[in-house]
Amino acid sequence: MTTTAEPDPRKEPASPTEQEAPEKPRRRLLVLLPLVVFGALAALFLSRLIEGDPSRVPSALIGRTVPAFALPPLPGLVRDGAPVPGLATADLKAGKVTLVNVWASWCVPCRQEHPLLVRLAADPRVTVVGINYKDAPENARRFLGALGNPFAAVGADENGRVGIDWGVYGVPETFVVAGDGTIRHKHIGPLTPEALATTLEKAIAEAASAR
């Protein structure tokens, strides 16, 4: 007859604290892991900002033809007594360098850069046009009425779909387009006097010579 061995009364059962002890380091690791990953990504992002100019983020569209699009005009916008036309792909293949500025009335940096766009509109080498991004027409008209209208044409991109095709990260953004419709340069963020005197001036000159 077999007998079942009884537990040794001298051995105490493991306490709940002792059973959970191996789990504590594992839990700490799971908690710390997201923080470590976030810290590594933040360090990488900061290093990229320090090493390069964030306004010159590489774009897959550089060197390519402008996307196919057709935007209606901004309703009620008038310049020199005539309605300002909308904007389409064919307008950027007319043989002249075009500066395409993506803007909105709700964009504070757009207001800051606007005097530079007005100055560029007087440059005979370029035609300045705008893509009004996710904006209310009345607000956009009020914005240009207060600050001046440098745009020979303004396309109303109310739902932002054309902006996606252009690879827009956010407003403002500015593109230099050669006379054959090839995108030569992309500037992210508000234009500055420094950018105007260096990278943008160089891009305009190169686009003009490529005709």
C-alpha positions as CSV (number, residue, x, y, z in Angstrom):
1,M,0.0,0.0,0.0
2,T,1.4,3.3,-1.0
3,T,1.3,6.3,1.2
4,T,1.3,9.9,0.3
5,A,4.2,11.9,1.7
6,E,2.9,14.6,4.0
7,P,4.5,18.0,3.7
8,D,7.3,18.7,6.1
9,P,5.9,20.9,8.8
10,R,9.4,22.4,9.3
11,K,9.2,24.1,5.8
12,E,7.1,27.2,5.7
13,P,5.1,27.9,2.5
14,A,6.5,30.7,0.3
15,S,4.9,34.0,1.1
16,P,3.1,36.0,-1.6
17,T,5.9,38.6,-1.5
18,E,8.6,35.9,-2.2
19,Q,6.5,34.6,-5.1
20,E,6.1,38.0,-6.7
21,A,9.8,39.0,-6.2
22,P,11.0,37.6,-9.6
23,E,8.1,39.6,-11.3
24,K,9.2,43.0,-10.0
25,P,12.3,43.5,-12.2
26,R,10.3,42.4,-15.2
27,R,7.5,44.9,-14.5
28,R,10.1,47.7,-14.0
29,L,11.6,46.8,-17.4
30,L,8.2,47.0,-19.1
31,V,7.6,50.4,-17.5
32,L,11.0,51.8,-18.3
33,L,11.1,50.5,-21.9
34,P,8.8,53.1,-23.4
35,L,10.7,55.9,-21.7
36,V,14.0,54.6,-23.1
37,V,12.6,54.4,-26.6
38,F,11.1,57.9,-26.3
39,G,14.4,59.3,-25.0
40,A,16.3,57.8,-27.9
41,L,13.9,59.2,-30.5
42,A,14.0,62.6,-28.8
43,A,17.8,62.6,-28.9
44,L,17.8,61.7,-32.6
45,F,15.4,64.5,-33.4
46,L,17.4,67.1,-31.5
47,S,20.6,66.0,-33.2
48,R,19.0,66.4,-36.6
49,L,17.9,69.9,-35.7
50,I,21.3,70.8,-34.5
51,E,23.1,69.3,-37.5
52,G,20.9,70.8,-40.3
53,D,18.5,73.5,-41.2
54,P,14.9,72.3,-40.5
55,S,13.6,74.6,-43.2
56,R,15.4,72.5,-45.8
57,V,13.9,69.1,-45.0
58,P,14.5,66.9,-48.1
59,S,11.4,66.5,-50.3
60,A,10.6,63.6,-52.6
61,L,9.2,66.1,-55.1
62,I,12.5,68.0,-55.6
63,G,13.5,67.5,-59.3
64,R,10.0,66.2,-60.2
65,T,7.2,67.8,-62.1
66,V,4.5,69.5,-60.0
67,P,1.5,67.3,-59.1
68,A,-1.5,67.3,-61.3
69,F,-4.1,69.6,-59.6
70,A,-6.7,72.2,-60.3
71,L,-7.9,74.5,-57.6
72,P,-10.8,77.0,-57.8
73,P,-10.1,80.7,-57.1
74,L,-10.6,82.2,-53.7
75,P,-14.2,83.5,-53.9
76,G,-14.5,87.2,-54.1
77,L,-10.8,87.9,-54.2
78,V,-10.0,90.9,-56.5
79,R,-6.7,92.4,-57.5
80,D,-6.4,95.7,-59.5
81,G,-10.1,95.6,-60.1
82,A,-10.1,92.1,-61.6
83,P,-10.9,88.7,-60.0
84,V,-7.8,86.7,-59.0
85,P,-7.8,83.4,-60.8
86,G,-7.4,80.0,-59.3
87,L,-4.4,77.8,-59.7
88,A,-3.7,74.6,-61.7
89,T,-0.8,72.5,-63.0
90,A,-0.7,74.2,-66.4
91,D,-0.1,77.6,-64.7
92,L,3.2,76.4,-63.4
93,K,4.4,75.3,-66.8
94,A,4.1,78.6,-68.6
95,G,7.9,79.1,-69.0
96,K,8.5,81.4,-66.1
97,V,9.8,80.7,-62.6
98,T,7.0,80.5,-60.1
99,L,7.1,80.9,-56.4
100,V,4.2,78.8,-54.8
101,N,3.4,79.8,-51.3
102,V,1.1,77.6,-49.1
103,W,-0.6,79.8,-46.6
104,A,-3.6,80.4,-44.4
105,S,-5.1,83.3,-42.5
106,W,-5.0,81.4,-39.2
107,C,-1.2,80.8,-39.6
108,V,0.8,83.3,-37.4
109,P,4.1,82.6,-39.2
110,C,2.3,83.4,-42.5
111,R,1.7,86.9,-41.3
112,Q,5.4,87.2,-40.3
113,E,6.7,86.2,-43.7
114,H,4.1,88.2,-45.7
115,P,6.2,91.3,-46.3
116,L,8.9,89.2,-47.9
117,L,6.3,87.8,-50.3
118,V,5.2,91.3,-51.2
119,R,8.8,92.1,-51.9
120,L,9.2,89.0,-54.1
121,A,6.1,89.9,-56.1
122,A,8.0,92.9,-57.4
123,D,10.9,90.7,-58.7
124,P,10.4,90.4,-62.5
125,R,12.1,87.0,-62.5
126,V,9.3,85.3,-60.6
127,T,5.5,85.0,-60.5
128,V,4.2,84.6,-56.9
129,V,1.1,82.4,-56.5
130,G,-0.6,81.0,-53.5
131,I,-2.4,77.9,-52.2
132,N,-4.8,78.9,-49.5
133,Y,-4.8,75.9,-47.2
134,K,-7.8,74.8,-45.1
135,D,-9.1,78.3,-44.7
136,A,-12.4,80.1,-44.7
137,P,-12.7,82.4,-47.8
138,E,-13.8,85.4,-45.8
139,N,-10.9,85.1,-43.4
140,A,-8.4,84.7,-46.3
141,R,-9.8,87.8,-48.1
142,R,-9.6,89.8,-44.9
143,F,-5.9,88.6,-44.4
144,L,-4.9,89.8,-47.9
145,G,-6.9,93.0,-47.6
146,A,-5.0,94.0,-44.5
147,L,-1.5,93.0,-45.5
148,G,-1.6,93.3,-49.3
149,N,-2.0,90.7,-52.0
150,P,1.3,89.5,-53.6
151,F,-0.4,86.6,-55.4
152,A,-1.1,86.6,-59.2
153,A,-3.3,83.6,-58.6
154,V,-4.7,81.9,-55.5
155,G,-6.1,78.4,-55.4
156,A,-8.5,77.5,-52.6
157,D,-7.5,74.2,-51.1
158,E,-10.3,74.0,-48.5
159,N,-10.0,70.3,-47.7
160,G,-6.2,70.2,-47.9
161,R,-6.1,67.4,-50.5
162,V,-3.8,69.3,-52.9
163,G,-1.5,70.1,-50.0
164,I,-1.1,66.4,-49.4
165,D,-0.1,65.9,-53.0
166,W,2.5,68.6,-52.6
167,G,3.9,66.9,-49.5
168,V,3.0,69.8,-47.2
169,Y,3.9,69.3,-43.6
170,G,2.2,72.5,-42.4
171,V,1.9,76.1,-43.3
172,P,3.7,78.1,-44.4
173,E,5.7,76.3,-47.1
174,T,7.2,77.8,-50.2
175,F,8.2,76.0,-53.5
176,V,10.4,77.3,-56.3
177,V,9.1,75.9,-59.6
178,A,11.0,76.2,-62.9
179,G,9.3,77.3,-66.1
180,D,8.8,73.7,-67.2
181,G,7.0,72.8,-64.0
182,T,9.9,71.1,-62.2
183,I,10.1,71.7,-58.5
184,R,13.6,73.1,-57.7
185,H,13.4,74.0,-54.0
186,K,11.2,73.6,-51.0
187,H,11.3,75.9,-47.9
188,I,9.5,74.7,-44.8
189,G,8.4,77.4,-42.3
190,P,8.2,81.2,-42.7
191,L,10.5,82.9,-45.1
192,T,13.3,85.0,-43.5
193,P,15.6,87.7,-44.9
194,E,18.5,85.2,-44.5
195,A,16.7,82.5,-46.5
196,L,15.7,85.0,-49.1
197,A,19.2,86.2,-49.6
198,T,20.8,82.8,-49.7
199,T,18.9,79.5,-50.5
200,L,15.9,81.1,-52.1
201,E,17.9,83.5,-54.2
202,K,20.1,80.6,-55.4
203,A,17.1,78.4,-56.2
204,I,15.4,81.2,-58.2
205,A,18.6,81.8,-60.2
206,E,19.1,78.1,-60.9
207,A,15.4,77.7,-61.9
208,A,15.6,80.7,-64.2
209,S,18.8,79.4,-65.9
210,A,17.2,75.9,-66.4
211,R,14.5,77.3,-68.8
